[in-house]
Amino acid sequence: MADRYAWTEPGAEDLGGGVHRIPLPLPMEGLKAVNVYAIADPGGVDLIDAGIALLPAREQLTAGLREIGYELGDIRNFFVTHIHIDHYSLAVELRRTFPSVISLGEQERANLIATREMVNGHGNRFFGVDGLRRMGALELITQLSAQNRQPPALIDWEDPDRWLTDGTDLDLRTRTLRAVHTPGHTRGHLVFHDAAAQIMFAGDHVLPHITPSIGFEAAGNRMALSDYLGSLARTLALPDARLLPAHGPVTGSTHERVRELLAHHDTRLAETLSAVQAGHATPFDVAQAIKWTRRHREFADLDLFGQVQAVNETAAHLEVLAVRGQVTRSVSAEGSDLYQIAVTSPE
Ligand SMILES: [Zn+2]
């Protein structure tokens, strides 16, 4: 696909009704860009998500806003879908200079606290080290320690101005957005739904080209995939809407993509169950026994970050199988989770 990254081209895409998509560059491999959506009216703009606190992103936001006749100082609100650095950090930086109000889902509070502890050196040095140990992935911890990874941007993880609860209606001047709690990608993820205009600002909950990572968050969430599947079901229960994702192009139907994601996880759950049947017991073992990405790559061929994500995903699928009574979990002498096929089948 030659135009796979056409959506990352700088500028402002007019989506109608005063809504503009402004992609901002990211230094992360694979993701390339994050979409910020500007909702404009004569008095100013409200943004969905903010990008990463790095100069190229700030410059491209400035240029995108100018293209539609606004300046950074015209931003009234940042409605941020979740705590990840590529969505939240530029909002915090811009708030220092320009008066604006940052809103974030209230369930992200735990992640914000855990992230601060990590950054200040009171917690684990790496994201999810305890989790990796539990998943039997000691090898990956050793590799991560050797890398001494730097975060992509140094930011102060300050609080938002406002914590949003599920179901809050945001009365903007041109429309009303409902904040819908959609945990899974992170525990406090929100989508912003405009039922009247039939559009959904989906953040990383529903992405058109890739499967969102699950539970990749400082506070950790063992039930992330159960939560996520529940959030997908919840999204299907809302009226269908155009999908305005944080990564990738705008597409016609959120429901269509949600159905694909549900089918993907069904397949994954079946593959995970077969691997347990074949005797693989820790999430790390199971992850190595199944194929990854749309190209069905071997686990060993993924880069370190990809392997960490894959083990995380596998653990999340195993937990869903445990909740469904298809596998049972025990703990090894070393403290790793061991899964095996449930002896009695559930009714
Ligand atoms: Zn994210």
Boltz pocket constraint, residues with backbone or C-beta under 6 A from the ligand:
constraints:
  - pocket:
      binder: B
      contacts: [[A, 82], [A, 84], [A, 185], [A, 204]]
      max_distance: 6.0
